[in-house]
């Protein structure tokens, strides 16, 4: 007798941005959940202030709090010099 999937009978609402929801939806469905999607936010880049871009060399470290922050910030920074 096959085991019942852990989330069988559950409905799960995924509110992640549309481009980032697929992986989570796949995992939930694999565990038997019925998945509904309704993105709650849209992630998009902002136009940075020029002084913020040129001041990068004043810092020893950058801390990014999300994959989205890395995706949008790194192209704005010049190549790292050794």
Helices and strands as residue ranges (DSSP letters): E 11-14, H 18-30, E 34-37, H 50-54, G 55-58, H 67-73, G 74-76
